[in-house]
Amino acid sequence: MNSFQCDFLKAIKDIQETCVDIAMCNNTEYNSKEEALYSVTYDVIYRIMELLDGYGDDKVGRIDIVKSSTGESLKENPNIELHDKIVEYIKEL
């Protein structure tokens, strides 16, 4: 693997570890396992979107995802911040 790939995957690992640590220290009383899982996965997904937007790890920087078959960019037209938009799509409890 190249250094960018290693940095990206390490950043993902760090996100997972941070979110698990936060969840373990969280005193929130959930009514079900489902609520707890939505909470943790929300945090992980949101932080991954932040990583793609260029927040969170200076070694990784801003990342664009391009659909190979069409050349469409996930981040253009309009130029969006994925971490701002994702909250409209995923459930947080």
Secondary structure, DSSP 4 states (H G I P E B T S, - for coil): --HHHHHHHHHHHHHHHHHHHHHHH-----SSHHHHHHHHHHHHHHHHHHHHTT-S-TTT-----B-TTT--BTT-SS---HHHHGGGTS---
